[in-house]
Amino acid sequence: MVEGVRAFGLVAWMWIRSSLTYRTSFVITTLANVSITFLDFVAVLLMFSHIDSLGGFGLPEMALLYGSASLSLGVADLLLGNMERVGARIRDGSLDVLLVRPVSVFVQVAADRFELRRMGRVLQAVAVLAWALPRVDVDWSVGSFALLVVTLVSGAVIFGAIFTLGAAFQFWAQDATQVQNAFTYGGNTLLRYPPTIFGRDLVRGVTFVVPLAFVNWLPVLRLVGHDDPLGLPGWVDLLSPVVAVALCGVAALAWRTAVRSYRSTGS
């Protein structure tokens, strides 16, 4: 584990140094990334200029949903977002190069072409959360803050596991990036809005099939005092860490099975 983290840091630092060679370009692309992601929240602000609530959620509560989902995805995207490129490496045979190096293939794929400009999504999410937390109607205590922190960490782990599962699937599909994106970036878009505006079947699907609801929906419902649309027991709202660990186990098994089944391109 320690050696893997060290290897990831070395590879990532190599790409960071490369991107900082042209510092003006790096600053411009990072600011552009922040601006583009901020436009998503501007759409929410425009919507609430015409309505007072959406599905029982006011603007501060919507901002809490938005910020928590975006921050979790942003951290996972920064660290593991490049996993989606494994399909291209399989198709052109360059994955073979990674297999002969004395470093974990997972670490190499995750750190490949590390893009620090993706910090823009993280910074934007932090800004939205900083605006929402003082305004949302929550009786903040040590327990509440602990639940929020655990939720953010667990959400990032859940998204990271989904990135890994998508990458493992590409060993067989070889061109399934958009399928993976549907559950990561698409899931992030879904989680920015209250579960109360969606059909019960959809909510069940993202709770029991692809457990995205544990990224922020269930914990945030508990924080703001809203009822769970599925009527689940209250202790389910606290299961985000358990779901994150379980999903990591499934992702690790899928990744290991995928790498062991790899037979190269034959070229």
C-alpha positions as CSV (number, residue, x, y, z in Angstrom):
1,M,0.0,0.0,0.0
2,V,2.7,2.5,1.0
3,E,4.8,1.6,-2.0
4,G,1.8,2.1,-4.3
5,V,1.0,5.5,-2.8
6,R,4.6,6.5,-3.3
7,A,4.7,5.3,-6.9
8,F,1.4,7.2,-7.6
9,G,2.9,10.4,-6.1
10,L,6.1,10.1,-8.2
11,V,4.2,9.5,-11.5
12,A,1.7,12.3,-10.7
13,W,4.5,14.7,-9.8
14,M,6.1,14.0,-13.1
15,W,3.0,15.0,-15.0
16,I,2.4,18.0,-12.7
17,R,6.0,19.3,-13.5
18,S,5.3,18.7,-17.1
19,S,2.0,20.8,-17.0
20,L,3.7,23.6,-15.0
21,T,6.3,24.0,-17.7
22,Y,3.8,26.4,-19.3
23,R,2.5,28.0,-16.2
24,T,0.3,30.6,-18.0
25,S,-1.4,27.9,-20.0
26,F,-1.9,25.9,-16.8
27,V,-3.5,28.8,-14.9
28,I,-5.8,29.7,-17.8
29,T,-7.0,26.1,-18.2
30,T,-7.5,25.7,-14.5
31,L,-9.6,28.9,-14.3
32,A,-11.5,27.8,-17.4
33,N,-12.3,24.5,-15.6
34,V,-13.5,26.4,-12.5
35,S,-15.7,28.7,-14.7
36,I,-17.2,25.9,-16.7
37,T,-18.1,23.9,-13.6
38,F,-19.5,27.0,-11.9
39,L,-21.9,27.5,-14.7
40,D,-23.7,24.3,-13.5
41,F,-24.4,26.0,-10.2
42,V,-25.5,29.2,-12.0
43,A,-28.2,27.1,-13.6
44,V,-29.4,26.2,-10.1
45,L,-29.4,29.8,-9.0
46,L,-31.4,30.9,-12.0
47,M,-33.9,28.1,-11.3
48,F,-34.3,29.4,-7.7
49,S,-34.9,32.9,-8.9
50,H,-38.3,31.6,-10.1
51,I,-39.1,29.1,-7.4
52,D,-38.8,28.9,-3.6
53,S,-38.1,25.2,-3.3
54,L,-37.7,22.0,-5.3
55,G,-38.9,18.7,-4.0
56,G,-39.1,20.3,-0.5
57,F,-35.5,21.6,-0.7
58,G,-34.6,25.2,-0.5
59,L,-31.6,26.8,-2.2
60,P,-29.1,26.2,0.7
61,E,-30.2,22.6,0.9
62,M,-29.8,22.2,-2.9
63,A,-26.3,23.8,-2.6
64,L,-25.4,21.2,0.1
65,L,-26.4,18.4,-2.2
66,Y,-24.6,20.0,-5.1
67,G,-21.4,20.7,-3.2
68,S,-21.2,17.3,-1.5
69,A,-21.7,15.4,-4.7
70,S,-19.4,17.6,-6.7
71,L,-16.6,17.5,-4.1
72,S,-16.8,13.7,-3.8
73,L,-16.7,13.3,-7.6
74,G,-14.0,15.9,-7.9
75,V,-11.6,14.1,-5.6
76,A,-12.2,10.8,-7.2
77,D,-11.9,12.3,-10.7
78,L,-8.6,14.0,-9.7
79,L,-7.1,10.7,-8.4
80,L,-8.7,8.1,-10.6
81,G,-10.4,9.9,-13.5
82,N,-7.7,8.7,-15.9
83,M,-8.8,5.1,-15.4
84,E,-11.2,5.6,-18.3
85,R,-8.2,5.6,-20.6
86,V,-7.4,2.0,-20.0
87,G,-9.7,1.0,-23.0
88,A,-7.5,3.0,-25.4
89,R,-4.4,1.4,-24.0
90,I,-5.9,-2.1,-24.5
91,R,-6.8,-1.3,-28.1
92,D,-3.4,0.0,-29.1
93,G,-1.4,-2.5,-27.0
94,S,0.4,0.0,-24.9
95,L,-1.0,-1.6,-21.7
96,D,1.7,-4.3,-22.2
97,V,4.3,-1.7,-21.4
98,L,2.8,-1.2,-18.0
99,L,2.7,-4.9,-17.2
100,V,6.5,-5.3,-17.4
101,R,7.2,-2.4,-15.0
102,P,7.9,-3.2,-11.3
103,V,4.9,-1.0,-10.3
104,S,1.2,-1.9,-9.8
105,V,-0.7,-1.6,-13.1
106,F,-3.5,0.0,-11.2
107,V,-1.2,2.8,-9.9
108,Q,0.3,3.4,-13.3
109,V,-3.1,3.6,-15.0
110,A,-4.6,5.9,-12.3
111,A,-1.6,8.3,-12.4
112,D,-1.1,8.3,-16.1
113,R,-1.3,11.8,-17.5
114,F,-2.3,13.2,-14.1
115,E,-4.1,16.5,-14.6
116,L,-3.8,19.0,-11.8
117,R,-6.3,21.3,-13.6
118,R,-9.0,18.9,-12.4
119,M,-8.6,20.7,-9.1
120,G,-11.0,23.3,-10.6
121,R,-14.0,21.0,-9.9
122,V,-12.8,20.5,-6.3
123,L,-12.3,24.2,-5.7
124,Q,-15.7,25.0,-7.1
125,A,-17.4,22.4,-4.9
126,V,-15.6,23.7,-1.8
127,A,-16.8,27.2,-2.6
128,V,-20.4,26.1,-3.0
129,L,-20.2,24.1,0.3
130,A,-18.7,27.1,2.1
131,W,-21.6,29.1,1.0
132,A,-24.2,26.5,1.9
133,L,-23.1,25.3,5.3
134,P,-23.8,28.5,7.3
135,R,-27.2,29.0,5.5
136,V,-28.6,25.5,5.7
137,D,-31.1,24.8,8.5
138,V,-29.0,22.3,10.4
139,D,-28.2,22.2,14.1
140,W,-24.5,21.8,13.7
141,S,-22.8,19.7,16.3
142,V,-19.7,17.4,16.5
143,G,-21.9,14.6,15.3
144,S,-23.3,16.5,12.4
145,F,-19.9,17.7,11.2
146,A,-18.5,14.2,11.6
147,L,-21.4,12.8,9.5
148,L,-20.7,15.4,6.8
149,V,-16.9,14.6,6.7
150,V,-17.5,10.9,6.6
151,T,-20.1,11.4,3.9
152,L,-17.6,13.4,1.7
153,V,-14.9,10.8,2.1
154,S,-17.2,7.9,1.6
155,G,-18.7,9.5,-1.5
156,A,-15.2,10.0,-3.0
157,V,-14.4,6.3,-2.3
158,I,-17.7,5.2,-3.9
159,F,-17.0,7.2,-7.0
160,G,-13.4,5.9,-7.1
161,A,-14.7,2.3,-6.9
162,I,-17.1,3.0,-9.8
163,F,-14.2,4.5,-11.9
164,T,-12.3,1.2,-11.2
165,L,-15.3,-1.0,-12.0
166,G,-15.7,0.9,-15.3
167,A,-12.0,0.5,-16.1
168,A,-12.2,-3.3,-15.4
169,F,-15.2,-3.6,-17.7
170,Q,-13.2,-2.1,-20.5
171,F,-10.9,-5.1,-20.5
172,W,-13.7,-7.0,-22.1
173,A,-15.7,-4.2,-23.8
174,Q,-12.5,-2.2,-24.8
175,D,-14.6,0.9,-25.6
176,A,-17.0,1.5,-22.7
177,T,-15.9,5.0,-21.6
178,Q,-19.3,6.5,-22.0
179,V,-20.9,3.6,-20.1
180,Q,-18.5,4.4,-17.2
181,N,-19.2,8.2,-17.5
182,A,-23.0,7.5,-17.2
183,F,-22.5,6.3,-13.7
184,T,-19.8,8.8,-12.6
185,Y,-20.4,12.2,-14.2
186,G,-24.0,11.2,-14.9
187,G,-24.5,10.0,-11.3
188,N,-23.0,13.3,-10.1
189,T,-25.6,15.3,-12.1
190,L,-28.4,13.1,-10.6
191,L,-27.2,13.5,-7.0
192,R,-27.2,17.3,-7.2
193,Y,-31.0,17.3,-7.1
194,P,-33.3,16.0,-4.3
195,P,-34.4,12.4,-4.5
196,T,-38.0,13.5,-3.9
197,I,-38.3,14.8,-7.5
198,F,-37.5,11.4,-9.0
199,G,-39.6,8.3,-9.4
200,R,-39.4,5.6,-6.6
201,D,-38.0,3.0,-9.0
202,L,-35.1,5.3,-10.0
203,V,-34.4,6.0,-6.3
204,R,-34.5,2.3,-5.5
205,G,-32.0,1.6,-8.4
206,V,-29.4,4.1,-7.1
207,T,-29.8,2.8,-3.6
208,F,-29.8,-1.0,-4.0
209,V,-28.3,-1.6,-7.5
210,V,-25.7,1.1,-8.0
211,P,-25.5,2.6,-4.5
212,L,-25.0,6.2,-5.5
213,A,-27.6,7.3,-3.0
214,F,-25.0,6.7,-0.3
215,V,-22.7,9.4,-1.8
216,N,-24.9,12.2,-0.4
217,W,-28.7,11.6,-0.7
218,L,-29.2,9.5,2.4
219,P,-26.8,11.3,4.7
220,V,-27.9,14.8,3.6
221,L,-31.6,13.8,4.1
222,R,-30.6,12.9,7.7
223,L,-28.7,16.2,8.2
224,V,-31.5,18.5,6.9
225,G,-34.3,16.5,8.6
226,H,-36.2,15.4,5.4
227,D,-37.9,12.0,5.2
228,D,-36.4,9.3,3.1
229,P,-38.7,8.8,0.0
230,L,-38.3,5.0,0.3
231,G,-39.1,4.9,4.0
232,L,-35.9,3.1,4.9
233,P,-34.8,2.6,8.6
234,G,-32.9,5.6,10.0
235,W,-29.7,3.6,10.5
236,V,-29.4,3.1,6.7
237,D,-28.5,6.8,6.4
238,L,-25.2,6.0,8.3
239,L,-24.1,3.2,6.0
240,S,-22.0,5.2,3.5
241,P,-18.7,4.0,4.9
242,V,-19.8,0.4,4.9
243,V,-21.1,0.7,1.3
244,A,-17.8,2.4,0.3
245,V,-15.7,-0.4,1.8
246,A,-17.9,-3.1,0.2
247,L,-17.8,-1.5,-3.2
248,C,-14.0,-1.1,-3.0
249,G,-13.8,-4.9,-2.3
250,V,-15.9,-5.6,-5.4
251,A,-13.9,-3.1,-7.5
252,A,-10.6,-4.6,-6.4
253,L,-11.8,-8.1,-7.2
254,A,-13.1,-7.0,-10.6
255,W,-9.8,-5.2,-11.4
256,R,-7.7,-8.2,-10.4
257,T,-9.8,-10.6,-12.5
258,A,-9.7,-8.2,-15.5
259,V,-5.9,-7.9,-15.4
260,R,-5.4,-11.6,-15.0
261,S,-7.7,-12.3,-18.0
262,Y,-5.8,-9.8,-20.3
263,R,-4.2,-11.5,-23.3
264,S,-2.7,-8.5,-25.1
265,T,-3.7,-7.4,-28.6
266,G,-1.7,-10.1,-30.4
267,S,0.2,-7.5,-32.4
